Amino acid sequence: MTVTALVENIEEALQQIQVNPPDVAVIDISLNEESGFDLIRRIKDWNKSVRMLVVSMYDEGLFGERALRVGAMGYLNKQVACRNIVDAIRCLLNGQIYVSDELADRLGTRQTTGTDSSKPIGIQLLTERELEVLNCIGAGLTTNQIAMKLYLSIKTIETHRQKIKGKLNRQNAAELSCAAAQWVLLNH
């Protein structure tokens, strides 16, 4: 195995993939001010042959499933990455999906029973963008700061805040901020 490039943002990654497409791209969900989910989608649109492994500190139960849904072939938590990354890459090279036994069991249970009690239902209902906004709220960013960080309008962020409040059953901005802060503390 050879590392062909290390990059810090989506544009650098896409440039490297165009110049020298890797067999496996190892991607973090957090790419400075950008989302690894966006990178996965863009790689999938440009070059379907690149296999993608997400290695991240974020909760596998929620983010692992989302990574698979947008096109990654595997998810590995950074806490176990040192022990398992070579096995994960080999698995992807063999055309297989790589997830922990715990996530595989959860996905299997959901497939056979249609249920998953491992996460609160409200969090599961959030889109990737809403989850990004929730993380920003939990980090103490204002609506204006979130809009600038995510390159969205203030009105769009306000709409996301409203949808998140509804999905998490929060009555006002204070309750949403409290829930977001708890989410960030427990999952980062």
N, C-alpha and C positions, 0 to 999 in steps of 0.2 A: 504494500500500500504506500502511496505517495501523496503527500499534501501538495496540491497544485496551486492553491491560493488561499489567503486569509483576507477577508474583506470586512468592512464595517457598516455598509449600507446597501440598499437594494440596487442602486445604479452600478456600484462597483461589482456586485455579485453578477448582475446580468452581463456586464462587459466581459468579465472573466469567463462566464459560461459560453459566451459567443466565441471568444478566442480559443478556449480550451475546455470543451464540455467535460465535466467530471462524470465518472460512473455513479458516484454518490456525492450529494451535497449535504453537509452537516449544517443545520440551520438552527439558530436560536430564535425564540419568539420575539425577544426584544432586540431590535437593531437600532441603537441610538434612539432617534425620534421616530422610527418606523416600525412596522409590524412584520414579523416573520411570516404571518399568514398571507400578507400581500405578496411577499417574495415567492412563497410556494405557488400561489395562483399564477403569478407572472412566469415563473419557470415552466409550469405545466402548460401554459398557453404557448410558450415559445419552443420548448423542447421536451416532449413527453417522455423521452428516453432517460432523462436524468432522474435517478431515484433520490428521494429526499428523506433524511433522518433528522427529526427535531430533537435537539438536546437542550433542555431548559430546566430552570429552577421551579417553574410553575407546576401547580397541581396536575398530576397525570390524569386523574379521573375526568377532569373538565377539559384541560387543554390538549391532552393526548387524543381524545376523541375528535376534537375540533381539527387538530392537525391532520388526522386521517381523512376527515370529511373533505378538507380543501385540497388534498392530493399527496400528502406525505405518506411514506410507506412504513414509517416507524416513529416511535416516541421513546425517549430515554431521559429520565430525570437526572440532573447533574449530580445528585448525591450518589448515584451508583454508576455514573458514566465511566469513571476510571476502570472499574471492574468489567464493564459490559460493552464498551464501545466497539471493540474489535469484533466481538460476536454479532453485535447489531449490524455493523457494516457488512460482514460476510453474509448475514441473513438476507439483507437487501440485495446484495450482488447475486444471490441465488434466486431472486425474484419473489422472496417471501416477505411478509409483513413482520415487523419486530415491535412487540410491546411487552411489558412486564406480565408475569403470570396473573397478577392482581387485575390489571386492566383487561387482559384476555378473558378472565373469568367474568368480569363485569359486563363486557361486551357480549359474551355468550349468554349470560343470564338475561340481559335485555333482549337479545334476539329470540330466546325461547319463551320468555314470560312477558315481555313487553314492559317490564318495570326496572327501575334502578333506584334503590333507596340510599345510595351513598352520598348524594348531594341534595341540598334543598331544591325543590322544583323550580323556584323563581330564578335561581342562578342558571339552571339548565336552559331556561327560556331565553336568556340573553343572547343576542347575536355577538359575533366577534367584536364589532365596532362598539356595541353597547358595553361589552366587558372592558374594552379599552377605556371608554369614558368612565366606567365605574372605578377602574384602577386609578385614573387621574383624579377623580373626586376624592377617593380614599387617600391619595397622596397630598391632598390639600390644595389642588389647583383650582383656580376660579374658572368660570365659564369662558372668559376671554383667553386665559392661558391654555385651556384645553383646546379651544378652537385654533389657536396659533400652533400648538404642538401637533395636532392631527391634520392641519391644513384644511379645516372645515369652517363654515360660517358659524357665527354665534347662534343664529337661529337654528341651525342643524344640531348644535350641541344642546340647546334648550329642548329641542324635540326629543333627542336621545334621553335627556334627563327625565322628561315626562314619561317616556315609555319605560325606563328603568324603574321609576317610582311605582308605576302600575304593576309591572311584573314582579317586583319585590314586595308589593303591598305596603308601601311607605306613603304616609299622608302628606309630608311636607319636605322641604329642602334639608331641614335639620335632621329628620329621621333618615333621609337618604345619605347624608354625609356621615352619620354615625354608622350606618350599615356598611357603607363603602370603606370607612376606616377599619372596621372590624374585619372585613373581607381582606383588605391589604395586609393587616397584621397576621392573620391566620394563614395566608396563602403566598407570602413572599419572603 
